[in-house]
Amino acid sequence: MERSERILYALLMVLICSLMLIAMILEGPLTVLQNTLRLQTQAARLISDFTLHGVGTAMFNAATVGLLALVLIFHASVSLSGPTISAILTMMGFSFFGNTLLNSIPLILGVWLASKLARKTFGSYSLIALFGTALGPLVTFLMFSTDLPLPLSIPLGIVAGLAAGFILPAVAGSMLQLHQGYNLYNVGFSCGFIGLFASNLLIAAGKMEPLAITWSEEFSLPLFLVIPMFSLLL
């Protein structure tokens, strides 16, 4: 690993650890851990502002998802550069209103299975796996927001996440031909198509409830300072 890449790892670890530390200071370690566990079961359809469960909780959740992505990049032996950093930070951003550890892991495992079937390294699919966690709310919704009993809904959510992750590389390849490179966020575009398909199946099954938007308009100094402080660090 080159020195510049080691510095990037250190910077991201400083960001992740700083978010965790701020979260602990704001709400206390026990409260943050309890709320983060509770957050795994919350509906994550847009727009579900996780800061309503506590600013510290939202920060800690973002930090755990960022740590998952960073560990994944390291073990996949992928260079930590512009695209991978953007994927990690995008996942952390999504974690303020949808992504959690619970709903990200099935999608990542689905992409990993697709890489095994295609006989390619997971590293070559790693960006698809990271950006593909945009579909995480689908997993949470099926697990906890339908009227199905948990012994049925939880496996259903896991299987749906695995299936969505499994088809995502193929869909992403097809979407490239569709927009001919004019969409810079190709995996997000692909997730949109899969999400539309899944939501229409849920509507047809009568499982899609009306969308309720929950959005916090309260000022938070810690959230306000995160971006300029990280920018100064960079």
C-alpha positions in Angstrom: 0.0 0.0 0.0 1.4 3.4 -1.0 1.9 6.2 1.5 -0.8 8.3 -0.1 -3.3 5.5 0.2 -2.4 5.0 3.9 -3.0 8.7 4.5 -6.5 8.4 2.9 -7.3 5.4 5.1 -6.2 7.4 8.1 -8.3 10.4 7.1 -11.4 8.3 6.7 -10.8 6.5 10.0 -10.5 10.0 11.7 -13.8 10.9 10.2 -15.5 7.7 11.2 -14.1 7.7 14.7 -14.9 11.4 15.1 -18.5 10.8 14.3 -18.6 7.9 16.8 -17.0 10.0 19.5 -19.3 13.0 18.9 -22.3 10.6 19.0 -21.2 9.2 22.4 -20.7 12.7 23.8 -24.1 14.0 22.5 -26.2 11.1 23.8 -24.0 8.8 25.9 -22.6 5.4 24.8 -25.5 3.2 26.1 -28.2 5.4 24.6 -26.5 5.6 21.2 -26.0 1.8 21.1 -29.7 1.2 22.1 -31.0 3.7 19.6 -28.8 2.4 16.8 -30.1 -1.1 17.4 -33.6 0.3 17.3 -32.8 2.2 14.1 -32.2 -1.1 12.3 -35.9 -1.8 12.4 -37.2 1.6 11.4 -38.9 2.3 8.1 -36.4 3.9 5.7 -38.6 5.0 2.8 -37.8 8.4 1.5 -38.0 10.7 3.3 -37.2 9.2 6.7 -34.9 11.6 8.6 -32.9 9.5 11.0 -31.9 12.6 13.0 -35.4 12.4 14.5 -34.1 9.4 16.5 -31.2 11.6 17.7 -28.5 13.5 16.0 -25.9 11.3 17.8 -27.7 8.1 16.8 -27.7 9.2 13.1 -24.0 10.1 13.2 -23.2 6.7 14.8 -25.2 4.9 12.3 -23.4 6.7 9.4 -20.1 5.9 11.0 -20.9 2.2 11.3 -21.9 2.0 7.6 -18.8 3.9 6.6 -16.7 1.5 8.6 -18.4 -1.5 6.9 -17.6 0.1 3.5 -14.0 0.8 4.4 -13.4 -2.7 5.7 -14.9 -4.1 2.5 -12.6 -2.0 0.3 -9.6 -3.1 2.3 -10.4 -6.8 2.2 -11.3 -6.7 -1.5 -7.8 -5.3 -2.2 -9.3 -2.3 -4.1 -7.4 0.9 -4.3 -8.7 3.6 -2.0 -9.0 6.4 -4.6 -11.6 8.9 -5.9 -14.4 6.4 -6.9 -14.1 4.3 -3.7 -14.0 7.3 -1.4 -17.0 8.7 -3.1 -18.8 5.4 -2.6 -18.0 5.3 1.1 -19.0 8.9 1.7 -22.2 8.4 -0.4 -23.1 5.4 1.8 -22.5 7.5 4.9 -24.7 10.2 3.5 -27.5 7.8 2.8 -27.2 6.5 6.3 -28.8 9.7 7.6 -32.0 8.7 6.0 -32.1 5.1 5.0 -28.9 3.0 5.1 -28.1 0.8 8.1 -25.8 -2.1 8.6 -28.7 -4.5 8.6 -30.2 -3.5 5.2 -26.8 -3.0 3.5 -25.3 -6.4 4.2 -27.8 -8.6 2.2 -27.3 -6.4 -0.9 -23.5 -6.6 -0.6 -23.7 -10.3 -0.3 -25.9 -10.5 -3.3 -23.3 -8.7 -5.4 -20.6 -11.0 -4.0 -22.6 -14.0 -5.1 -23.0 -12.5 -8.6 -19.2 -12.0 -8.8 -18.7 -15.7 -7.9 -21.1 -16.8 -10.6 -19.4 -14.6 -13.1 -16.0 -16.0 -11.9 -14.7 -12.5 -11.3 -13.0 -10.9 -8.3 -15.3 -9.2 -5.8 -13.0 -6.2 -6.1 -14.1 -5.6 -9.7 -17.7 -5.5 -8.4 -17.0 -3.6 -5.2 -18.2 -0.2 -6.4 -21.5 -1.8 -7.6 -21.9 -3.4 -4.1 -21.2 -0.1 -2.3 -23.4 2.1 -4.4 -26.0 -0.7 -4.6 -26.8 -0.3 -0.9 -29.0 2.6 -2.0 -31.6 -0.2 -2.2 -31.2 -0.9 1.5 -34.6 0.6 2.4 -36.3 -2.2 0.4 -34.8 -4.8 2.8 -35.9 -2.9 5.9 -39.4 -2.3 4.4 -40.0 -5.9 3.7 -38.6 -6.9 7.1 -40.5 -4.5 9.3 -43.1 -2.5 7.4 -45.5 -5.2 6.1 -48.2 -6.9 8.0 -46.4 -10.3 7.7 -45.2 -12.1 10.8 -41.5 -11.5 11.6 -40.5 -15.2 11.1 -41.7 -14.7 7.5 -40.9 -11.1 6.8 -37.3 -11.1 8.0 -36.2 -14.0 5.7 -38.2 -12.3 2.9 -36.3 -9.1 3.4 -32.9 -10.9 3.4 -33.8 -12.9 0.3 -35.0 -9.8 -1.5 -31.8 -8.0 -0.7 -29.7 -10.9 -1.9 -31.7 -11.1 -5.1 -31.5 -7.3 -5.8 -27.8 -7.4 -5.2 -27.4 -10.5 -7.3 -29.0 -8.9 -10.4 -27.6 -5.4 -9.9 -24.3 -6.0 -11.9 -26.2 -7.3 -14.9 -28.8 -4.4 -14.7 -26.0 -1.8 -14.3 -24.3 -3.2 -17.4 -27.6 -2.9 -19.4 -28.2 0.7 -18.1 -24.8 1.7 -19.5 -26.1 0.8 -23.0 -29.3 2.7 -22.3 -27.9 6.1 -21.4 -24.6 5.7 -23.2 -22.6 7.2 -20.4 -24.7 10.3 -20.0 -25.6 9.4 -16.4 -22.6 9.6 -14.1 -24.4 7.7 -11.3 -25.0 4.5 -13.2 -25.5 2.2 -10.3 -28.0 4.6 -8.7 -29.9 4.8 -12.0 -29.9 1.0 -12.0 -31.2 0.9 -8.4 -34.0 3.2 -9.4 -35.2 0.7 -12.0 -35.0 -2.2 -9.6 -36.8 -0.1 -6.9 -39.6 0.8 -9.4 -40.1 -2.9 -10.2 -40.1 -3.9 -6.5 -42.5 -1.1 -5.5 -44.9 -2.0 -8.2 -44.9 -5.6 -7.1 -45.6 -4.4 -3.5 -48.4 -2.2 -4.8 -49.9 -5.1 -6.7 -49.8 -7.2 -3.6 -51.4 -4.4 -1.5 -48.4 -4.1 0.8 -47.3 -0.6 -0.1 -48.7 1.9 2.4 -49.1 5.7 1.7 -45.8 7.5 2.0 -45.4 9.6 5.2 -42.5 12.1 5.0 -40.7 12.7 8.3 -38.2 15.5 8.1 -36.4 17.5 10.8 -36.1 21.2 10.5 -34.3 21.8 13.8 -30.8 23.4 13.7 -28.0 21.1 14.9 -24.6 22.6 15.5 -22.7 19.2 15.4 -24.3 18.4 12.0 -23.6 22.0 10.8 -19.9 21.6 11.7 -19.2 18.1 10.2 -18.7 19.2 6.6 -16.4 22.2 7.1 -14.4 20.4 9.7 -13.9 17.4 7.4 -13.1 19.8 4.6 -10.4 21.4 6.7 -9.0 18.0 7.6 -8.7 17.1 3.9 
